[in-house]
Every structure is written in structure tokens, then in C-alpha cells.
């Protein structure tokens, strides 16, 4: 292998490893509040008093690790509230596959998730890069860790602000007992209209508070872990 190819290989590996560390950090830090967010979106009215009540009831009835349920399967498991009839991950997967197959079962909600990610990540990276560059003007190329945390938090808030109504629609689509009908545009529009009809425009932002609370530590830890790991690998490998 040539020196140039070796450098490219090592550089790519460094980026992949740093990204993996960042992703793991996001899940560890943010998953509990993601469970709270999803339950706030889909729980019957009056079931919980607020985000803190969701958190406390979940831990009390189901244990701490109930906050770490695993997109399609995660939502369906987050929609279980600690009853004796609750299903484990394997049972949820088997049921979805046997009843609806891959496209309408396992991949249910793909297009609304796809639609959500476009404005979400546009807002996410725009806000993160803008914030980071503002810090770089003052501190130079290597900004302090707290500045990375602040930039990541800014990106996380922008992520949810840009896409939240579509995230509510996604959770509802994935939790329904039957798959949606019509084209993706039709069923997304129908779901948004149904939310407004049931709860008004405020329903489109149901659960936003735990989402924003989650976005700050989750996004901050993601980018901080990514940048710190990447810099460590660069210094260790010289690439």
C-alpha cells in the first residue's frame, strides 16, 4: 500500500471512529429525554402532568433502563407504559414483520422521517457551524471545549425548532396499529391535519420542552466527543 493510500485509509478510519464516539455519546446522554419526548407526544391526554412526571413514572414503574428503549421499534416500545402485557424488543420486531412485512412494518414512517431530517439537519449544521466560527474568530482554530459544547447545543436547539411538527407526525404514524394509506405526502398531510384537529396548532409542538432540554446536552456531547476524539487521533497517528 502506498504512503498516500495509507494516509487516506488512516484519515478515514479516524473520522469514522470519532463519529462513532460522538454518536455513542449522544445516545448515552440524550436517550432518556428522547423517551420522555416520545411519550409526551403520544400519551393520552391527562396521563401525565408534564415531562418530569413522565420521567419519574417511567423510572418508578419500569426501572431506569426503560429510558433506553431501542426509530420504529423504539417508538413502539416507548409507547408501552410498564404493564404486564408489555412486549420485549424481539416480540415487537417479530410482530411487525409477521403482520406487515418489511416495507409497511419494519420501515413504517420512513418517508416522514426522511422529510423530518431535511429541515432538521439543515438547521442543525447551519447553527453549529455558525456558532463555532464565531468562537473561532475570537479563540482561533482550536476553540475551547466549552465553546464546542455551546456550539453543539445551538445546533441541537435549531434541529428541533426546524422539524418538530414532522417529528410528532412520525411518532404517531409509527405507533398506529395499521400502516398509513396514500402517498407519503398525503399521509403526512393527513397526520398533521389530524393533530391540529385534535389539539390545535399547539399539538404540533407537544413534547417540545423535553426535546429542547435533551438537545442541549445530547448535541453538546456529540460534537465535543467527536472533535476531541478526532483531535486525539490526529495527534496519535499524525494524520
CORTA-V995507 format. One record per residue. N is the residue number from 0. RES is the residue in three letters. PHI is phi in degrees with one decimal (NA if undefined). NEAR is the number of other C-alpha atoms within 8 Angstrom. Layout:
# CORTA-V995507
n=N res=RES phi=PHI near=NEAR
n=N res=RES phi=PHI near=NEAR
This chain:
# CORTA-V995507
n=0 res=UNK phi=NA near=4
n=1 res=UNK phi=-69.5 near=5
n=2 res=UNK phi=-61.1 near=6
n=3 res=UNK phi=-64.7 near=6
n=4 res=UNK phi=-65.8 near=8
n=5 res=UNK phi=-63.3 near=9
n=6 res=UNK phi=-62.1 near=9
n=7 res=UNK phi=-62.5 near=8
n=8 res=UNK phi=-62.4 near=8
n=9 res=UNK phi=-65.5 near=10
n=10 res=UNK phi=-61.7 near=9
n=11 res=UNK phi=-63.8 near=8
n=12 res=UNK phi=-61.3 near=8
n=13 res=UNK phi=-59.0 near=11
n=14 res=UNK phi=-64.8 near=9
n=15 res=UNK phi=-64.0 near=8
n=16 res=UNK phi=-67.0 near=9
n=17 res=UNK phi=-63.1 near=13
n=18 res=UNK phi=-64.5 near=9
n=19 res=UNK phi=-65.3 near=9
n=20 res=UNK phi=-63.5 near=12
n=21 res=UNK phi=-62.5 near=14
n=22 res=UNK phi=-64.7 near=9
n=23 res=UNK phi=-63.0 near=9
n=24 res=UNK phi=-62.6 near=12
n=25 res=UNK phi=-61.9 near=13
n=26 res=UNK phi=-65.9 near=9
n=27 res=UNK phi=-60.4 near=7
n=28 res=UNK phi=-82.7 near=10
n=29 res=UNK phi=-97.5 near=12
n=30 res=UNK phi=-61.2 near=11
n=31 res=UNK phi=-55.8 near=9
n=32 res=UNK phi=-75.4 near=13
n=33 res=UNK phi=-66.9 near=11
n=34 res=UNK phi=-62.7 near=12
n=35 res=UNK phi=-61.3 near=14
n=36 res=UNK phi=-60.2 near=14
n=37 res=UNK phi=-65.0 near=13
n=38 res=UNK phi=-67.8 near=12
n=39 res=UNK phi=-65.1 near=13
n=40 res=UNK phi=-73.5 near=11
n=41 res=UNK phi=-112.2 near=9
n=42 res=UNK phi=-68.5 near=9
n=43 res=UNK phi=-58.6 near=5
n=44 res=UNK phi=-58.5 near=5
n=45 res=UNK phi=87.1 near=5
n=46 res=UNK phi=-70.2 near=6
n=47 res=UNK phi=-127.2 near=10
n=48 res=UNK phi=-85.9 near=8
n=49 res=UNK phi=167.8 near=7
n=50 res=UNK phi=-55.7 near=13
n=51 res=UNK phi=-66.3 near=7
n=52 res=UNK phi=-65.9 near=9
n=53 res=UNK phi=-60.4 near=13
n=54 res=UNK phi=-60.3 near=10
n=55 res=UNK phi=-67.2 near=8
n=56 res=UNK phi=-66.0 near=9
n=57 res=UNK phi=-62.1 near=14
n=58 res=UNK phi=-66.8 near=12
n=59 res=UNK phi=-66.6 near=8
n=60 res=UNK phi=-88.2 near=8
n=61 res=UNK phi=-120.6 near=11
n=62 res=UNK phi=93.7 near=9
n=63 res=UNK phi=-60.0 near=8
n=64 res=UNK phi=-73.0 near=8
n=65 res=UNK phi=-65.5 near=9
n=66 res=UNK phi=-74.0 near=13
n=67 res=UNK phi=-112.5 near=8
n=68 res=UNK phi=-75.5 near=9
n=69 res=UNK phi=-105.2 near=8
n=70 res=UNK phi=NA near=5
n=71 res=UNK phi=-59.3 near=10
n=72 res=UNK phi=-70.8 near=10
n=73 res=UNK phi=-58.9 near=9
n=74 res=UNK phi=-63.8 near=13
n=75 res=UNK phi=-66.6 near=11
n=76 res=UNK phi=-76.8 near=13
n=77 res=UNK phi=-69.5 near=11
n=78 res=UNK phi=-83.1 near=11
n=79 res=UNK phi=-100.1 near=8
n=80 res=UNK phi=-117.3 near=9
n=81 res=UNK phi=86.2 near=8
n=82 res=UNK phi=-80.3 near=6
n=83 res=UNK phi=-65.1 near=4
n=84 res=UNK phi=-88.4 near=4
n=85 res=UNK phi=-58.3 near=8
n=86 res=UNK phi=-103.5 near=7
n=87 res=UNK phi=-81.6 near=7
n=88 res=UNK phi=-54.4 near=9
n=89 res=UNK phi=-59.3 near=6
n=90 res=UNK phi=-67.9 near=8
n=91 res=UNK phi=-63.5 near=12
n=92 res=UNK phi=-62.6 near=10
n=93 res=UNK phi=-61.4 near=8
n=94 res=UNK phi=-64.6 near=8
n=95 res=UNK phi=-63.6 near=11
n=96 res=UNK phi=-68.2 near=11
n=97 res=UNK phi=-69.8 near=7
n=98 res=UNK phi=-85.0 near=7
n=99 res=UNK phi=-128.8 near=10
n=100 res=UNK phi=79.1 near=10
n=101 res=UNK phi=-75.1 near=8
n=102 res=UNK phi=-69.4 near=8
n=103 res=UNK phi=-88.7 near=9
n=104 res=UNK phi=-107.1 near=12
n=105 res=UNK phi=-61.5 near=12
n=106 res=UNK phi=-97.8 near=9
n=107 res=UNK phi=-60.1 near=11
n=108 res=UNK phi=88.4 near=10
n=109 res=UNK phi=-58.8 near=7
n=110 res=UNK phi=-71.6 near=7
n=111 res=UNK phi=-71.8 near=13
n=112 res=UNK phi=-65.9 near=11
n=113 res=UNK phi=-59.1 near=8
n=114 res=UNK phi=-63.7 near=9
n=115 res=UNK phi=-65.0 near=12
n=116 res=UNK phi=-67.9 near=9
n=117 res=UNK phi=-63.4 near=8
n=118 res=UNK phi=-68.8 near=11
n=119 res=UNK phi=-61.8 near=14
n=120 res=UNK phi=-78.0 near=9
n=121 res=UNK phi=-62.2 near=9
n=122 res=UNK phi=-67.8 near=12
n=123 res=UNK phi=-60.3 near=14
n=124 res=UNK phi=-75.1 near=9
n=125 res=UNK phi=-62.3 near=9
n=126 res=UNK phi=-67.1 near=12
n=127 res=UNK phi=-63.0 near=13
n=128 res=UNK phi=-66.0 near=9
n=129 res=UNK phi=-62.1 near=8
n=130 res=UNK phi=-63.4 near=11
n=131 res=UNK phi=-62.2 near=12
n=132 res=UNK phi=-67.8 near=8
n=133 res=UNK phi=-65.2 near=8
n=134 res=UNK phi=-67.5 near=11
n=135 res=UNK phi=-65.8 near=11
n=136 res=UNK phi=-62.6 near=7
n=137 res=UNK phi=-96.3 near=6
n=138 res=UNK phi=-108.5 near=9
n=139 res=UNK phi=91.0 near=8
n=140 res=UNK phi=-60.0 near=5
n=141 res=UNK phi=-92.8 near=6
n=142 res=UNK phi=-82.2 near=11
n=143 res=UNK phi=-62.7 near=7
n=144 res=UNK phi=-58.7 near=7
n=145 res=UNK phi=-62.3 near=6
n=146 res=UNK phi=-70.4 near=10
n=147 res=UNK phi=-64.8 near=13
n=148 res=UNK phi=-61.9 near=14
n=149 res=UNK phi=-65.3 near=10
n=150 res=UNK phi=-66.0 near=14
n=151 res=UNK phi=-63.3 near=16
n=152 res=UNK phi=-63.1 near=15
n=153 res=UNK phi=-60.7 near=13
n=154 res=UNK phi=-63.3 near=15
n=155 res=UNK phi=-64.1 near=15
n=156 res=UNK phi=-64.0 near=12
n=157 res=UNK phi=-64.1 near=12
n=158 res=UNK phi=-55.8 near=14
n=159 res=UNK phi=-73.6 near=13
n=160 res=UNK phi=-61.5 near=8
n=161 res=UNK phi=-77.3 near=9
n=162 res=UNK phi=-128.3 near=12
n=163 res=UNK phi=-58.3 near=12
n=164 res=UNK phi=-55.9 near=9
n=165 res=UNK phi=-69.3 near=13
n=166 res=UNK phi=-70.1 near=11
n=167 res=UNK phi=-62.3 near=12
n=168 res=UNK phi=-61.0 near=13
n=169 res=UNK phi=-60.6 near=11
n=170 res=UNK phi=-61.1 near=12
n=171 res=UNK phi=-68.3 near=11
n=172 res=UNK phi=-61.6 near=12
n=173 res=UNK phi=-73.2 near=12
n=174 res=UNK phi=-91.3 near=9
n=175 res=UNK phi=-63.2 near=7
n=176 res=UNK phi=-68.9 near=4
n=177 res=UNK phi=-125.6 near=4
n=178 res=UNK phi=-69.8 near=10
n=179 res=UNK phi=-70.5 near=6
n=180 res=UNK phi=-109.3 near=5
n=181 res=UNK phi=89.7 near=6
n=182 res=UNK phi=-72.9 near=6
n=183 res=UNK phi=-54.2 near=8
n=184 res=UNK phi=-61.2 near=6
n=185 res=UNK phi=-66.1 near=8
n=186 res=UNK phi=-73.6 near=11
n=187 res=UNK phi=-67.0 near=11
n=188 res=UNK phi=-62.5 near=8
n=189 res=UNK phi=-62.7 near=8
n=190 res=UNK phi=-66.8 near=11
n=191 res=UNK phi=-63.8 near=12
n=192 res=UNK phi=-64.4 near=8
n=193 res=UNK phi=-64.0 near=8
n=194 res=UNK phi=-62.6 near=13
n=195 res=UNK phi=-64.0 near=12
n=196 res=UNK phi=-64.2 near=7
n=197 res=UNK phi=-81.5 near=7
n=198 res=UNK phi=-131.1 near=8
n=199 res=UNK phi=76.0 near=9
n=200 res=UNK phi=-63.6 near=8
n=201 res=UNK phi=-62.0 near=8
n=202 res=UNK phi=-64.2 near=10
n=203 res=UNK phi=-69.0 near=12
n=204 res=UNK phi=-119.8 near=10
n=205 res=UNK phi=-67.1 near=9
n=206 res=UNK phi=89.1 near=13
n=207 res=UNK phi=-65.0 near=10
n=208 res=UNK phi=-57.9 near=8
n=209 res=UNK phi=-63.9 near=12
n=210 res=UNK phi=-65.3 near=12
n=211 res=UNK phi=-69.1 near=11
n=212 res=UNK phi=-62.4 near=9
n=213 res=UNK phi=-69.0 near=11
n=214 res=UNK phi=-63.2 near=14
n=215 res=UNK phi=-66.6 near=13
n=216 res=UNK phi=-70.4 near=12
n=217 res=UNK phi=-66.4 near=15
n=218 res=UNK phi=-69.1 near=14
n=219 res=UNK phi=-60.9 near=16
n=220 res=UNK phi=-68.0 near=14
n=221 res=UNK phi=-60.0 near=15
n=222 res=UNK phi=-72.2 near=12
n=223 res=UNK phi=-64.0 near=13
n=224 res=UNK phi=-63.4 near=12
n=225 res=UNK phi=-63.2 near=13
n=226 res=UNK phi=-65.9 near=9
n=227 res=UNK phi=-66.5 near=8
n=228 res=UNK phi=-64.8 near=10
n=229 res=UNK phi=-62.4 near=12
n=230 res=UNK phi=-66.7 near=8
n=231 res=UNK phi=-62.0 near=8
n=232 res=UNK phi=-67.2 near=11
n=233 res=UNK phi=-62.5 near=10
n=234 res=UNK phi=-68.8 near=8
n=235 res=UNK phi=-73.9 near=6
n=236 res=UNK phi=-100.7 near=7
n=237 res=UNK phi=75.8 near=6
n=238 res=UNK phi=-122.7 near=8
